[in-house]
Structures are given as structure tokens and as C-alpha cells.
Amino acid sequence: MSNEKVPVLVVGGAYTGLSTALGLASRGVRPLLVERRPTTSTLPKAWGLNARTMELLCTVPGMEEELKAAIGDAALPQLRNGASLVDSKLAEIDTAPLLAMMKALTPAPACFLSQATIEKIMRARAEHFGADLRYGTELVSWTQDADQVTATLRDVSDGSEYTVRADYLVAADGHTSPIRNQLGVAVEGGGKVGHIYVVTFEADLSAHFEEGRFSIVGIPGTGTSIIYDGSTLTLWVDYLPDQGQTDADFTEERCLERVRRAVGIPDLECRIVNARPFALNHQLAERFRVGRVLLAGDAAHACPPVGGQGGNLAIQDGYDVAWRLALVLTGQAGPALLDNYQAERRPVVNLTLEREVALLSVSEGRILATSDPTQPIPTPREFLGFRYHSPAIRTEPDDDGSLQEDPGTPTGRPGCRAPHVELTRDGRTLSTHHLFGREFVLLTDVTGADWADAAAKAADRQGITITTHRIGDGLQDEAGAWHTRYDVEPGGAVLVRPDSVIAWRSRTAAANPAHELDEALTAILARPVAP
């Protein structure tokens, strides 16, 4: 295996790296992923994915079916607050309004699986598509020049080393990122903003949790919560080294005391399975790309896990990097498309980081769930209402430059996530989002025949694939929502990228649709039109 050549070397085998490898392999680009650990996560670590992350993952063939199979018929999550698990005044949070609102905004199923389960599914699908995933392999050193990245890898089992050359390197190596440090990329933010101890335990609490149902019990004022993911019990406890706490405060005996206090049963029979400290970090890299190296996930940004968005951002980064790299490596786009990754993601990610840090300061063990954007809770406005700005987005003259909008009243402006509209085809219900994910998609209506012809010609000229859907021709918009939610008149058209973001829009029919679309694609793909 000496002196191999691969298109992309991915360093890190958790959410970010797996998302990158999965996205590349499913698009026909075979990456090499290395991870020094022997396998994917064995501890739960985190739970659940937000709707945006699920929308993206479900565009990968087979992922929606695998995730739904793992989710099964599980009931909606149960969120409660009280003095302990057995507190007679334990209060349940009504999540029905929030979930009903989400159903109107997205076709994505709710997912409260553990990170360990999701990583196993992602790994299996990535390998199915041909990704070369080498767990038990670490990066020893690397260099880059104008043409490639050269890396030395080591097999952890026997210490043997070998060289790999790659067109690009994706740093998915965590918040301490040795790759980022070697690049000299500075980070901003609050640094370590807290610590937690995560204690996995076994006990018979079947009288208080429903088997297979995800549940969190917050214990306000204590910095403690109990998480049950349907099979595994975990205690999250604030860890305060700045107040003199050390690992000696989390021995097995002390962890038993904490579990029993949180449960509210002093003599609870319990076994501690695992206990580990985690730092809560707040940092944002000043740059997401340096030459042939792209930073993603925690290597690019990190935030406290209190709102559950760190893992979502990681998977979204991996997906974003993958579709861009696939277009660049196959000659469908210019390298400048990779620069737009930072321009688009960094401002949007920063809003989430700031929200998570704000949530950390008020939670104190409470479980919060709300759709109120004034509260420091991740809301649909944040993960479905984001707006990107870059040369790969054909911003309209009257654009206000905002980074968010209300996804319940979408504008259809370029840079926004394409709105969900329920459609029917041959009597079967589907979403506009079921049309996105693999290539560029042009949406128009039955009067947009000229746009369909223009898309075919532009695709041929640009050397890319564009799939055109004419709503009203096979696809029926029975509620009449398509024109309103995308803010186009009859005969207008919208171009949607592989990440289901609107790249360009013509609100009305055009005198020369082929020219308009070709001009837009030239800018979006960051390369000259072929002569």
C-alpha cells in the first residue's frame, strides 16, 4: 500500500469524516478515510439529528431506509423536568406544537438515535458505495504543494508506515485538530466554556422509562440530566475543575452517588459502565480552507452540546464539502467553488455557536423545547431558515443580505434552503425535497417548456447534469403552494443545488432563458464556459 494515490484523504472517522466519505463515495468519488480508533463510536455520545441534517442524509441512496428502520415505530421523545426521576411533580414538556410545525416545514422524519447507531449506519453505507475506510490507521505527517497533498500514515496494529498522495485533504480531526494547527489557522471564540462528565450506567428503571422511547429528564439547578435513548442510560453532570473538582470526584463510588441522587432512589441497584469527562468548547476557525486542505466539523468550529447542534453541523459540513469536491474532481466546477464553502458556512455556523453558548448559560440542567426564536434554543429558523451568500449564489438586486428567515414564510430567494412543498405523482405523496440531492435541479411549471429546453442545452454546454421538473406535468401541486412558497410567477424557474439550496431564480418567464441560465451556471460553477 505504499505511495497510493487517492482523490480525497479524510482524516477522522466520526460524524464529519463519515459524512464526507459517504457523500463522496455516493457521487462516484472513492475517498480514503483514516481514523486511529479501531472502530466507530461505541458510546452514545450524542442523540438525535435535526431536520436539515436528516434532509441531507436522506438524499443519499439507501440512507433514508436505513435510518427509518433503526428508528422503527418509536414514540415521540419524552422531555421532563423535576427534582429527580421519581419526583411526583415531574413535569413533561409538550412537544406536540413544535413537532406539528416541523411536519409542515419538512418531509424529514424525526430522529433521536444515538451517535453510535448513526455512525454505524453511515459507515456501512459509505463502504457500500466503495469508500476505503481504514480504522486503526493514523496520520503521522503531511505536506501540501500546488498539485497535491502527501501524507504518511501508520497502521496502529503493527506500526508500519506508508505514503499516500491525494488531490485534497479534509481535516475532520476534532476540535484540537493537529492539521489546523500545522496550517497555522487561528481560532476565535470563548475556548473552553465548561466541562461535563458523561456517565453510562445500568439499572432497572423500566417503571420510569418506556422501552424504545427516547427520553431526557432534566434536574434544574443541578447541572444534571438523565438520558435514555431507548436502550442505554446516561447521566450528564456538570464538571467544574475551575472550582476544584478533579477526576477524584468522579470515581465509581462518587458516580453511583450521583446516579442515585438524580434518580431519587438512595439504594438503587446500579452498575457504572463508563465515565468520561468532556470539555465544552466554543471556537471558530478564521479560515475553512487553506490550499488543498479543508477544515470541517469540530476542526472548523466547536460548540457546547447543550442544544445538540454540534453533531448536526459536523454532518452538514461533511455533506457540503463532499458535493463541492465531487464537482471539482470530476471537472464540473472550478476550484473556487471550494472557497465558497467558507463564505457560505462560516457566518451561518457562527449564529449556531452563539446560540449554543447562550443556552449553556441558562439551562443549568433544565430541558428546554420551544419554537420561540427569542429564546436561546435552536429553532427551525436556525437550521431550516439559514441563508448563504457567496459567488455561487446568484443574489438578487433587492436582497437584504440577511443570514436567516422564517422557514414558515419562505421567500424563495437565492441562498435559502428550497422550501418544502407537498406534491403528488401517480397518486403518491412526495416533497419537493425528494427531487433534490444528486445533481442540479430546475423547477418550473407546465408553462416553462422553454426553461426545460434551456436547461438541457446549458447542461450539455457546461458538462453537468440538470434534472428538470415541471410542476403540473406529472407532478401535481394540489394545494397550489409552489408558486407562493418559491415566489415565482407562472413561467418562472428556480435552480436548486445538490445541497437543496436555491442557487438562482427567475421569477417570471424570460425572453432568452438559455442565456440567463448559462450565465448563472458559469458563476455558480466557478469556471469559464466551454468554448
C-alpha positions in Angstrom: 0.0 0.0 0.0 3.0 2.3 -0.4 2.7 5.5 -2.4 -1.0 5.3 -3.1 -2.9 8.0 -5.0 -6.4 8.9 -3.9 -8.7 11.8 -4.8 -9.5 12.8 -1.2 -7.9 11.8 2.1 -10.3 12.3 5.0 -8.7 12.3 8.5 -11.2 11.5 11.2 -13.8 8.8 11.3 -16.7 10.3 13.4 -19.7 12.3 12.1 -17.7 14.7 9.9 -15.4 12.2 8.3 -18.1 9.7 7.7 -20.4 12.3 6.2 -17.7 13.4 3.8 -16.7 9.9 2.8 -20.4 8.9 2.4 -21.1 12.0 0.2 -18.1 11.5 -2.0 -18.5 7.7 -2.5 -22.2 8.0 -3.3 -21.2 10.5 -6.0 -18.7 8.2 -7.5 -15.5 9.6 -5.9 -13.7 7.0 -3.8 -12.1 8.6 -0.8 -9.7 7.2 1.7 -10.7 7.8 5.4 -8.3 7.2 8.2 -9.1 7.0 11.9 -6.8 6.0 14.7 -9.6 4.4 16.8 -10.4 0.8 15.9 -14.0 1.5 15.0 -16.8 4.0 15.1 -18.2 5.3 18.4 -19.1 2.7 21.0 -20.6 5.2 23.5 -23.8 7.1 22.8 -22.0 10.5 22.9 -24.9 12.4 21.4 -28.5 11.8 20.3 -30.7 12.9 17.5 -30.4 14.8 14.3 -32.3 17.9 13.3 -34.5 18.2 10.2 -31.8 19.8 8.0 -29.3 17.0 8.7 -32.0 14.4 8.0 -33.0 16.0 4.7 -29.4 15.9 3.6 -28.7 12.3 4.7 -31.9 11.1 3.1 -30.7 12.3 -0.3 -28.0 9.5 -0.2 -29.5 6.3 -1.7 -30.4 3.9 1.0 -29.8 6.2 4.0 -33.5 7.1 4.5 -34.5 3.4 4.5 -31.7 2.5 6.9 -32.4 5.4 9.3 -36.2 4.7 9.3 -35.5 1.0 10.0 -33.4 1.9 13.0 -35.9 4.5 14.2 -38.7 1.9 13.9 -42.1 2.7 15.4 -40.6 4.6 18.3 -43.0 7.1 20.0 -42.2 10.8 20.1 -39.5 11.7 22.6 -40.3 12.4 26.2 -38.9 15.5 27.8 -39.3 16.1 31.5 -38.0 18.3 34.3 -38.1 17.7 38.0 -36.2 17.3 41.3 -35.4 13.7 40.4 -36.6 10.9 38.1 -39.0 9.7 40.8 -40.2 13.3 41.7 -44.0 13.2 42.0 -44.1 16.6 40.4 -42.0 15.6 37.4 -43.3 17.9 34.6 -43.5 16.8 30.9 -42.9 19.3 28.2 -45.5 19.4 25.5 -43.5 18.9 22.2 -46.6 18.4 20.0 -46.8 22.1 18.8 -43.1 22.1 17.8 -43.4 18.7 16.0 -46.5 19.7 14.2 -44.8 22.9 13.0 -41.8 20.8 11.8 -44.1 18.5 9.9 -45.4 21.5 7.9 -41.8 22.6 7.1 -40.0 19.4 6.1 -40.6 15.8 5.0 -37.7 14.6 7.1 -38.6 12.0 9.8 -37.8 12.8 13.5 -34.6 11.1 14.5 -33.5 10.5 18.1 -31.0 7.7 17.5 -27.6 7.8 19.3 -24.5 8.9 17.5 -23.1 5.4 17.9 -26.0 3.9 16.0 -26.0 6.6 13.3 -22.2 6.3 12.7 -22.6 2.6 12.2 -25.3 3.2 9.5 -23.2 5.9 7.8 -20.1 3.6 7.8 -22.0 0.7 6.3 -23.5 2.9 3.5 -20.1 4.6 2.8 -18.5 1.2 2.4 -21.4 0.0 0.2 -20.6 2.8 -2.2 -16.9 1.9 -2.2 -15.3 4.3 0.3 -12.0 3.0 1.7 -12.4 3.4 5.5 -9.3 2.4 7.5 -10.0 2.4 11.2 -6.9 1.7 13.3 -4.8 4.0 11.0 -3.4 7.3 12.0 -2.0 10.3 10.2 1.7 10.7 11.1 2.7 13.7 8.9 1.6 15.6 5.8 2.6 18.3 3.4 0.9 20.1 0.5 2.0 21.8 -2.6 0.2 23.4 -5.6 -0.6 20.0 -7.0 -1.3 17.5 -4.2 -1.2 16.6 -0.5 1.4 14.0 0.5 0.7 12.1 3.8 2.4 9.5 5.9 0.0 7.0 7.5 0.6 4.4 10.2 -1.2 1.2 10.9 -1.8 1.3 14.6 -1.8 -2.5 14.9 1.8 -3.1 13.7 3.4 0.3 13.4 4.0 0.0 9.7 4.1 3.3 7.8 3.3 4.2 4.2 2.8 7.2 1.9 -0.5 8.4 0.3 -0.9 11.2 -2.2 -4.2 13.0 -2.5 -5.7 15.8 -4.5 -7.4 17.1 -1.4 -7.2 16.6 2.4 -10.3 17.0 4.6 -9.5 17.7 8.2 -12.2 16.0 10.3 -9.8 15.5 13.2 -11.7 17.2 16.0 -11.6 20.5 18.0 -7.8 20.2 18.8 -7.1 19.5 15.0 -3.4 18.9 14.5 -4.0 19.6 10.8 -5.5 23.0 11.6 -2.6 23.8 14.0 0.0 22.8 11.4 -1.7 25.2 8.9 -1.4 28.0 11.5 -5.1 28.8 11.3 -6.2 30.8 14.3 -9.5 30.2 16.1 -11.7 32.8 17.8 -14.4 32.3 20.5 -14.5 31.6 24.2 -12.3 28.5 24.2 -13.3 26.0 27.0 -16.6 27.3 28.3 -17.4 24.4 30.6 -17.0 20.7 31.2 -19.3 17.7 31.7 -18.9 14.2 32.9 -20.8 11.6 30.9 -21.7 8.5 33.0 -23.2 5.5 31.3 -24.9 3.1 33.8 -27.2 0.1 34.1 -30.2 0.0 36.4 -33.7 -1.3 36.3 -35.7 1.9 35.6 -38.4 0.3 33.5 -41.1 1.8 35.7 -39.9 5.3 34.7 -39.0 4.9 31.0 -40.7 3.3 28.1 -38.6 0.7 26.3 -37.5 2.0 22.9 -38.6 5.6 23.6 -36.1 8.4 23.7 -36.4 10.4 27.0 -34.5 13.1 28.8 -35.1 14.2 32.4 -33.6 17.5 33.4 -32.9 18.3 37.0 -32.9 22.1 37.2 -30.3 23.9 39.3 -28.1 20.9 39.5 -26.4 20.8 36.0 -27.5 17.2 35.8 -29.7 15.3 33.4 -30.6 11.7 32.7 -30.8 10.5 29.1 -32.5 7.2 28.0 -32.2 6.5 24.3 -34.5 3.5 24.3 -31.8 1.1 25.5 -28.9 2.9 27.2 -29.0 5.1 30.3 -26.6 8.0 30.6 -26.1 10.7 33.2 -24.7 14.1 32.2 -23.2 16.0 35.1 -21.5 19.5 35.1 -17.8 19.0 35.9 -16.2 22.1 37.5 -12.4 21.9 37.5 -12.2 25.7 37.9 -13.9 25.2 41.3 -11.5 22.5 42.4 -13.2 19.4 41.1 -11.0 16.6 39.7 -11.4 13.1 38.4 -11.3 12.0 42.0 -14.8 13.5 42.3 -16.0 11.0 39.7 -14.7 7.7 40.9 -17.1 4.8 40.5 -18.4 5.3 44.1 -19.0 9.0 43.5 -20.7 8.3 40.2 -23.0 5.8 41.9 -23.9 8.5 44.4 -24.7 11.0 41.6 -26.8 8.5 39.7 -28.8 7.6 42.8 -29.3 11.2 43.7 -30.5 12.1 40.2 -32.8 9.1 40.1 -34.1 9.8 43.7 -33.6 6.2 45.0 -30.8 6.2 47.6 -30.3 2.4 47.5 -30.8 1.9 43.7 -29.0 -1.2 42.4 -26.8 0.2 39.7 -23.6 -0.6 37.7 -21.4 2.1 36.3 -20.4 1.1 32.7 -18.3 4.1 31.7 -17.5 7.6 32.9 -15.6 10.2 30.9 -15.0 13.9 31.1 -15.6 16.2 28.1 -14.6 19.8 27.6 -17.3 22.1 26.3 -15.6 24.3 23.6 -16.6 27.4 21.8 -14.3 28.2 18.9 -14.5 29.2 15.2 -11.6 28.8 12.8 -10.7 32.0 10.9 -10.4 30.0 7.7 -12.1 26.8 6.5 -9.8 26.3 3.5 -6.0 26.6 3.0 -4.8 25.4 -0.3 -5.8 21.8 -0.8 -6.9 21.4 2.8 -10.5 21.9 4.0 -11.4 22.1 7.7 -14.8 20.6 8.6 -16.8 19.8 11.8 -15.1 20.4 15.1 -11.8 21.2 13.3 -13.5 24.3 11.9 -15.9 25.1 14.8 -17.0 23.7 18.1 -19.8 24.5 20.5 -21.3 23.1 23.7 -23.6 20.1 23.2 -26.5 21.5 25.3 -28.6 22.3 22.2 -27.5 19.2 20.3 -26.2 21.1 17.2 -22.5 20.2 17.1 -23.1 16.8 15.5 -25.6 18.3 13.1 -23.1 21.0 12.0 -20.5 18.3 11.5 -22.6 16.1 9.3 -23.8 19.2 7.3 -20.2 20.3 6.8 -19.2 16.8 5.5 -22.1 16.8 3.1 -21.3 20.3 1.9 -17.6 19.6 1.3 -18.4 16.3 -0.5 -20.7 17.7 -3.2 -18.3 20.5 -3.9 -15.3 18.2 -4.1 -17.2 15.8 -6.3 -18.0 18.5 -8.8 -14.4 19.9 -8.8 -12.7 16.5 -9.0 -14.9 15.4 -12.0 -14.2 18.7 -13.8 -17.8 20.0 -13.5 -16.7 23.0 -11.4 -13.7 25.2 -10.8 -11.6 25.0 -7.6 -13.1 28.4 -6.5 -16.3 26.5 -5.6 -14.3 25.2 -2.6 -13.7 28.8 -1.4 -17.4 29.4 -1.3 -17.7 26.7 1.3 -16.2 29.0 3.9 -18.1 32.1 2.6 -21.4 30.3 3.0 -20.9 28.1 6.0 -18.9 30.2 8.4 -21.4 33.0 9.1 -24.3 30.6 9.4 -22.4 28.3 11.7 -21.4 31.2 13.9 -25.0 32.0 14.6 -25.5 28.5 15.9 -22.3 28.6 18.0 -23.5 31.8 19.7 -26.9 30.3 20.3 -25.5 27.2 21.9 -23.2 29.3 24.2 -26.2 31.4 25.3 -28.2 28.2 26.0 -25.3 26.9 28.2 -25.7 29.9 30.4 -29.4 29.4 31.2 -30.0 25.7 31.0 -28.5 24.5 34.4 -29.8 21.1 33.8 -33.2 22.2 32.5 -34.6 20.6 29.4 -36.0 23.2 27.1 -38.1 22.9 23.9 -39.7 25.8 22.1 -40.2 27.3 18.7 -39.7 30.9 20.0 -36.8 32.4 18.2 -36.2 34.9 21.0 -35.1 32.1 23.3 -31.6 30.6 23.3 -32.8 27.3 21.8 -32.0 26.0 18.3 -35.2 26.6 16.3 -36.3 25.9 12.7 -35.4 29.5 11.8 -31.8 28.5 12.6 -31.5 25.1 10.8 -34.1 25.5 8.1 -34.2 29.3 7.7 -30.5 29.8 7.1 -29.3 31.9 4.1 -26.0 31.5 2.3 -24.1 34.3 0.5 -21.3 33.7 -2.0 -20.4 34.0 -5.7 -22.0 30.6 -6.0 -25.3 32.2 -5.1 -26.9 34.5 -7.7 -28.1 37.1 -5.2 -30.9 39.3 -6.4 -30.6 43.1 -6.5 -33.1 43.7 -3.7 -31.5 41.1 -1.4 -31.1 42.4 2.2 -28.1 40.2 3.0 -29.8 38.5 6.0 -28.5 35.2 7.3 -31.9 33.9 8.4 -35.5 34.0 7.5 -38.7 32.4 8.8 -39.0 29.0 7.1 -42.7 29.1 7.7 -43.0 32.1 5.4 -40.2 31.4 2.9 -39.1 34.0 0.3 -37.6 31.6 -2.2 -34.6 33.9 -2.5 -31.3 32.5 -3.8 -29.2 31.3 -0.8 -32.2 29.9 1.0 -32.9 26.3 1.6 -35.5 25.3 -1.0 -38.9 25.2 0.7 -40.8 22.0 1.3 -44.0 21.8 -0.9 -46.1 18.7 -0.8 -46.7 17.2 -4.3 -48.3 14.1 -5.7 -47.2 11.8 -8.5 -49.3 8.9 -9.7 -51.4 9.2 -6.5 -48.3 9.0 -4.3 -47.4 11.9 -2.0 -43.8 13.3 -2.0 -42.0 16.5 -1.3 -40.0 18.9 -3.4 -37.1 17.7 -1.3 -37.4 14.2 -2.7 -36.4 15.8 -6.0 -33.1 17.2 -4.7 -29.7 15.9 -3.7 -27.9 14.2 -6.5 -27.5 16.9 -9.1 -28.7 20.4 -10.0 -32.5 20.6 -10.3 -34.5 23.1 -12.3 -38.1 23.6 -11.1 -40.6 25.3 -13.3 -44.3 24.7 -14.2 -46.3 23.5 -17.2 -45.8 26.8 -19.0 -42.0 26.5 -18.6 -41.2 24.4 -21.6 -38.6 27.0 -22.7 -36.8 26.6 -19.4 -36.7 22.8 -19.8 -35.1 23.2 -23.2 -32.7 25.8 -21.9 -31.7 23.5 -19.0 -30.9 20.7 -21.4 -28.7 23.0 -23.6 -27.0 24.6 -20.6 -26.2 21.2 -19.0 -24.6 20.0 -22.3 -22.6 23.2 -22.7 -21.4 23.2 -19.0 -20.8 19.4 -18.9 -23.1 18.9 -15.9 -26.4 17.1 -15.1 -29.5 19.2 -14.7 -32.8 17.4 -14.0 -35.9 19.5 -14.8 -39.2 19.0 -13.1 -42.3 20.8 -14.5 -44.9 21.1 -11.7 -48.3 20.3 -13.2 -46.8 17.9 -15.7 -46.8 14.6 -13.8 -46.0 16.3 -10.5 -49.2 17.9 -9.1 -49.3 20.7 -6.6 -52.8 20.2 -5.3 -52.6 22.9 -2.7 -51.3 25.4 -5.1 -48.4 26.3 -2.9 -45.4 26.0 -5.2 -45.6 29.5 -6.8 -46.2 31.1 -3.4 -43.5 29.4 -1.4 -40.9 29.9 -4.1 -42.2 33.4 -5.0 -42.3 32.8 -8.8 -45.0 33.6 -11.3 -46.3 31.2 -13.9 -43.5 30.5 -16.4 -40.7 31.3 -13.8 -38.0 28.9 -12.8 -35.7 28.0 -9.8 -32.3 26.3 -9.9 -31.6 24.2 -6.8 -28.1 22.9 -6.0 -27.2 19.4 -4.8 -27.5 20.6 -1.2 -31.1 21.7 -1.8 -30.1 25.4 -1.6 -31.6 27.8 -4.2 -28.7 29.0 -6.4 -30.7 31.2 -8.8 -34.2 32.2 -9.6 -36.1 33.8 -12.4 -39.4 35.0 -11.0 -41.0 35.3 -14.5 -40.7 33.8 -17.9 -37.6 35.1 -19.7 -37.0 36.3 -23.3 -33.8 34.3 -23.5 -33.9 31.5 -20.9 -30.9 29.7 -22.3 -28.6 32.8 -21.9 -29.9 33.6 -18.4 -29.4 30.0 -17.2 -26.0 29.6 -18.9 -24.8 32.9 -17.4 -26.0 31.9 -13.9 -24.3 28.4 -14.1 -21.0 29.9 -15.2 -20.8 31.9 -12.0 -22.2 29.2 -9.8 -19.7 26.6 -11.0 -16.8 29.0 -10.7 -15.3 28.2 -14.1 -15.4 29.6 -17.7 -18.0 28.4 -20.2 -16.6 25.8 -22.5 -15.8 27.3 -26.0 
